[in-house]
Amino acid sequence: MIDWSFCPAVERDPEKVSGAWTFRNTRVPVIALFENLEDGASLDDFLAWFPGVTREQATAVLDYTIQSLNQSKIAA
């Protein structure tokens, strides 16, 4: 499981979006990025559909995910 608390592009507030991890200063859940990519959207599509999310935030989340998965692979 990825520990999002170390990713500066996201935040979690129990009063916002039912406590889901969201892109910092937005109400857009991080999972929305992955669901849209999985459904075939491009990163540019996602950013157009969720204008509060910056390209830097989205790429930071993707990079953090890759780093976390690589760490999990090393630990296994």
DRENKEMAR-105607 format. One line per 8 residues: number of its first residue (from 1); their letters; for each residue x, y, z of N, C-alpha, C, CB. Coordinates in pm, 1 decimal, decimal comma. Glycine has a CB too. Example, Ala and Ser with C-alpha at 12.3 -4.5 7.8 and 13.67 -1.06 7.14 Angstrom:
// residues 2
1> as> 1319,0 -569,0 780,0 1230,0 -450,0 780,0 1320,0 -330,0 780,0 1130,8 -447,3 904,6  1285,0 -225,0 708,0 1367,0 -106,0 714,0 1290,0 3,0 787,0 1408,4 -59,8 572,5
END
This chain:
// residues 76
1> midwsfcp> 83,9 -118,3 0,0 0,0 0,0 0,0 88,5 124,8 0,0 -95,5 -0,3 122,0  50,1 222,1 -77,3 127,3 345,7 -88,7 93,2 438,9 27,2 99,8 415,5 -224,5  196,1 492,9 90,9 177,3 589,5 199,3 182,5 729,8 140,2 285,6 571,8 311,3  67,3 785,3 112,8 58,0 916,0 48,3 101,4 1031,1 138,1 -82,4 939,5 2,4  117,8 1007,0 266,0 151,5 1116,5 357,6 287,2 1180,0 326,1 151,4 1065,7 500,7  370,9 1113,2 248,1 501,7 1167,9 211,8 502,9 1234,4 73,4 605,5 1057,8 215,6  390,6 1240,6 7,7 381,3 1303,3 -124,4 329,9 1446,0 -106,9 287,5 1221,2 -220,0  412,3 1545,9 -136,2 372,1 1684,9 -112,8 260,9 1736,3 -204,4 490,5 1772,8 -127,9
9> averdpek> 227,6 1663,5 -309,2 124,9 1708,1 -402,9 -16,3 1675,0 -357,3 149,1 1647,0 -537,4  -28,0 1599,1 -247,2 -160,0 1555,2 -201,7 -181,5 1590,0 -55,5 -176,7 1404,7 -222,6  -308,1 1583,6 -14,7 -343,3 1607,5 124,8 -466,7 1525,7 159,7 -367,8 1758,5 151,2  -487,7 1512,8 288,9 -604,0 1439,1 337,4 -665,6 1519,2 450,1 -565,7 1294,8 384,8  -794,7 1545,8 437,1 -868,7 1620,5 537,7 -998,2 1545,0 563,7 -896,2 1768,4 491,8  -1020,9 1501,2 686,7 -1142,1 1423,5 714,9 -1270,9 1501,1 686,3 -1141,5 1378,7 859,4  -1260,1 1632,7 676,3 -1376,8 1716,4 648,4 -1399,0 1737,5 498,3 -1361,2 1851,0 717,1  -1310,6 1685,8 416,6 -1315,9 1709,7 272,6 -1317,9 1577,3 197,4 -1196,2 1795,6 227,1
17> vsgawtfr> -1412,7 1558,4 110,0 -1424,4 1439,8 23,6 -1414,8 1310,2 105,8 -1314,0 1441,7 -85,4  -1484,6 1308,0 215,3 -1491,7 1189,9 303,5 -1354,9 1140,3 348,8 -1563,9 1077,5 232,9  -1258,5 1230,7 358,9 -1126,1 1192,6 406,8 -1037,2 1126,4 303,1 -1140,5 1101,8 521,4  -1078,1 1128,9 176,2 -996,0 1069,7 69,7 -873,0 1155,8 45,4 -1077,7 1054,3 -61,2  -767,8 1093,8 -4,5 -650,3 1169,8 -47,4 -689,1 1250,6 -169,5 -528,7 1075,9 -78,3  -661,0 1379,9 -166,2 -693,2 1469,2 -276,5 -568,1 1544,2 -320,8 -804,3 1568,2 -236,0  -573,7 1596,2 -441,3 -466,0 1684,3 -484,7 -471,5 1809,0 -396,5 -478,5 1720,8 -638,0  -356,0 1852,7 -348,4 -347,6 1964,3 -254,5 -424,2 2085,8 -306,7 -200,9 2001,3 -228,7
25> ntrvpvia> -501,7 2144,7 -216,3 -582,4 2264,8 -243,3 -692,9 2242,7 -346,4 -492,8 2376,1 -290,7  -736,4 2118,0 -360,8 -849,3 2087,0 -449,1 -941,5 1989,6 -375,2 -800,0 2026,0 -586,8  -1050,3 1956,3 -439,8 -1138,6 1850,9 -390,6 -1132,8 1729,8 -485,1 -1284,6 1903,5 -377,5  -1030,6 1723,9 -566,5 -1016,3 1615,4 -665,0 -942,1 1499,0 -601,3 -941,3 1664,6 -792,6  -1008,4 1384,6 -586,9 -941,6 1268,2 -529,0 -827,9 1217,9 -617,1 -1041,8 1156,6 -506,0  -721,2 1174,0 -554,4 -606,9 1118,2 -627,1 -651,3 999,2 -712,0 -495,1 1075,5 -528,9  -742,0 919,9 -660,3 -788,2 801,8 -733,9 -848,4 839,9 -868,6 -890,9 724,7 -651,3  -900,8 962,2 -881,3 -959,9 1006,0 -1008,2 -856,4 1004,6 -1120,1 -1019,9 1146,8 -994,0
33> lfenledg> -732,9 1037,8 -1088,1 -627,3 1034,4 -1189,3 -609,7 892,9 -1242,2 -494,5 1086,9 -1131,5  -597,8 797,6 -1152,2 -574,0 659,3 -1193,5 -694,6 598,9 -1264,5 -538,0 574,7 -1073,0  -814,1 630,4 -1218,3 -934,5 578,9 -1283,8 -946,1 632,1 -1426,4 -1059,6 616,5 -1203,1  -916,9 760,5 -1444,8 -924,9 818,9 -1578,8 -817,1 763,1 -1670,8 -912,7 970,8 -1571,1  -695,8 748,2 -1619,7 -589,4 688,8 -1701,4 -623,7 545,4 -1739,0 -455,1 692,9 -1626,8  -677,4 472,4 -1642,9 -716,9 333,9 -1668,5 -824,5 325,4 -1776,5 -767,0 268,6 -1539,7  -912,5 425,2 -1779,5 -1020,1 427,7 -1879,0 -974,3 480,1 -2014,6 -1134,4 512,3 -1828,7  -844,1 510,5 -2027,8 -791,2 550,2 -2157,5 -768,2 699,2 -2175,6 -882,0 503,8 -2262,0
41> aslddfla> -795,9 778,4 -2074,3 -771,8 922,6 -2084,6 -621,4 949,9 -2083,2 -842,2 998,9 -1968,6  -583,3 1057,3 -2145,6 -444,1 1100,7 -2138,4 -428,7 1194,4 -2018,3 -399,7 1171,4 -2271,2  -306,0 1223,1 -1982,7 -282,5 1318,5 -1874,9 -338,7 1455,2 -1912,0 -132,3 1328,9 -1843,6  -324,7 1493,9 -2037,4 -380,2 1622,1 -2082,7 -532,4 1624,3 -2069,6 -339,9 1649,4 -2228,4  -598,5 1512,5 -2101,4 -744,2 1503,6 -2082,2 -778,5 1527,2 -1935,5 -798,1 1365,0 -2128,9  -711,6 1454,5 -1848,0 -738,6 1465,8 -1704,6 -723,2 1610,1 -1657,6 -644,6 1373,9 -1624,9  -615,1 1674,6 -1698,9 -591,0 1812,0 -1656,2 -696,8 1907,5 -1711,2 -452,3 1857,0 -1700,3  -748,1 1881,1 -1828,9 -855,0 1964,0 -1885,5 -985,4 1943,7 -1809,0 -875,5 1931,5 -2034,8
49> wfpgvtre> -1012,1 1820,8 -1767,5 -1135,4 1789,6 -1696,4 -1132,1 1833,4 -1550,9 -1162,6 1642,3 -1703,9  -1013,9 1844,0 -1493,7 -997,5 1883,1 -1353,4 -900,1 2001,1 -1346,4 -946,0 1762,6 -1266,6  -946,6 2121,6 -1385,8 -856,4 2236,2 -1399,5 -789,4 2281,5 -1269,4 -931,9 2350,5 -1456,6  -837,0 2239,1 -1155,0 -771,1 2274,9 -1029,6 -641,8 2200,0 -1004,8 -863,4 2250,8 -915,9  -623,3 2089,3 -1075,5 -503,3 2006,9 -1060,4 -398,0 2056,6 -1158,9 -535,0 1855,0 -1083,9  -277,0 2079,3 -1110,7 -169,6 2123,7 -1198,7 -95,7 2003,7 -1257,2 -71,8 2215,1 -1122,7  -29,4 2027,4 -1368,1 53,3 1922,5 -1428,9 160,6 1876,6 -1330,2 118,7 1973,2 -1560,4  217,1 1970,4 -1256,4 321,1 1936,6 -1158,1 265,9 1843,2 -1050,2 377,6 2064,9 -1093,1
57> qatavldy> 143,9 1868,8 -1003,5 83,4 1780,0 -904,0 61,5 1640,4 -961,5 -49,8 1838,0 -854,3  5,3 1634,3 -1080,7 -24,8 1504,1 -1141,3 103,0 1424,7 -1166,2 -101,9 1522,6 -1273,2  205,5 1489,4 -1218,6 329,7 1416,1 -1244,0 398,3 1379,0 -1112,1 424,8 1500,1 -1332,0  384,2 1462,2 -1008,5 440,6 1427,0 -877,7 372,9 1301,8 -822,3 425,2 1544,5 -778,3  242,7 1291,5 -839,8 169,4 1173,0 -793,2 213,0 1049,3 -871,7 16,3 1194,2 -807,2  226,5 1062,4 -1001,6 270,4 947,9 -1082,6 413,2 907,1 -1046,3 261,7 981,6 -1233,0  501,5 1005,3 -1031,2 640,0 975,1 -992,7 645,7 910,7 -854,7 725,3 1102,9 -994,4  567,3 962,2 -761,0 565,6 907,0 -625,4 515,5 762,5 -627,1 477,0 993,4 -532,6
65> tiqslnqs> 416,8 736,8 -710,5 363,7 601,0 -722,2 470,4 505,8 -774,8 240,7 598,8 -814,4  541,5 548,4 -877,8 648,2 464,6 -933,6 756,3 438,1 -829,0 710,1 531,6 -1058,1  798,1 541,5 -757,6 899,7 524,6 -653,0 851,8 428,6 -544,9 935,6 660,0 -590,3  726,2 443,9 -503,6 671,0 356,9 -399,0 665,4 212,0 -445,0 531,1 404,0 -358,5  625,3 190,8 -569,3 618,4 54,3 -621,5 757,9 -6,0 -635,3 546,5 52,4 -756,9  855,0 74,8 -675,3 991,3 25,4 -683,5 1045,8 -10,8 -544,7 1081,0 129,7 -750,0  1011,7 66,9 -444,7 1053,9 37,0 -307,9 990,8 -92,0 -257,9 1018,0 152,3 -214,5  863,2 -112,0 -293,9 794,4 -234,9 -254,3 859,3 -355,8 -318,2 646,5 -228,8 -292,2
73> kiaa> 901,4 -340,2 -444,6 964,6 -450,0 -517,0 1099,3 -485,2 -451,2 984,6 -412,4 -666,9  1173,1 -383,5 -410,2 1302,0 -404,7 -346,1 1285,8 -474,3 -210,1 1374,9 -271,0 -328,9  1180,5 -434,7 -137,7 1156,8 -490,1 -4,0 1107,1 -634,5 -10,2 1055,8 -403,9 71,5  1050,7 -674,3 -123,3 991,5 -809,0 -133,9 1092,3 -916,0 -150,6 896,9 -815,7 -246,9
END
